[in-house]
């Protein structure tokens, strides 16, 4: 029996069960609704995320399979390991969320356009203010005035966290390995509270190179729920500098 694409009710935050998602396009579950914080949080709690392009309707997804990085399986190649030892960058947490999401939207390697439209940026900035959206920033010190060295934002990522569950949304880099530094920082941060994985949503070559794999939707929903049930200290996501282990 063919599955039906659900139209969300603007006055109801409910989503259909994720196993109602279409197989083609893979994972499309529903259209419509809005990007208000309560709906977004409700979506992520169920393993659903919004993704749409300009002039498209608002679309909600739960793909099968799902991409994740098991933190114990993060792949750090020889080049990246050497870079980590040299420590060319400063890494921070939640120090420049709006800059990160703007850079992710305008990343020069995103030749096919962006889904991080102005309304998406506003929605995730609101979630950041509410304590659900977080960023990791990678900075490089300029070689200008040594008395007043400037920090240039050269990489970063952002995503949604609900207790121990972190769903990565996007990343960017303008200098070599900068986005990889952000992933390493996030991995080490989450490992400190015994979180097991990062939700990467959809697999791509970059993520696969970092060790991402695909798991079934059912397996993802199971480990996602366990992560959401893991309580996190309220100050865990406070803005601060992060120090990476080599």
Buried (B, 14 or more C-beta within 10 A) or exposed (E): EEBEBBEBEEEEBEBBEBEBBBEEEEBBBBBBBBBEBEBBBBBBBBBBBBBBEEEEEBBBBBBBBBBBBBBEEBEBEEEBEEBBEEEBBBBBBBBBBEEBBBBBBEBEEBEEEBBBBEEBBEBBBBBBEEEBBBBBBBBBEEEEEEEEEEBEBBBBBBBBBBBBBBBBBBBBBBBBBBBBBBBBBBBBBBBEEEBBBBBBBBBEEBBBEBBBBBBEBEBBBEBBEBBBEBEBEEEBBEEEEBEBEE
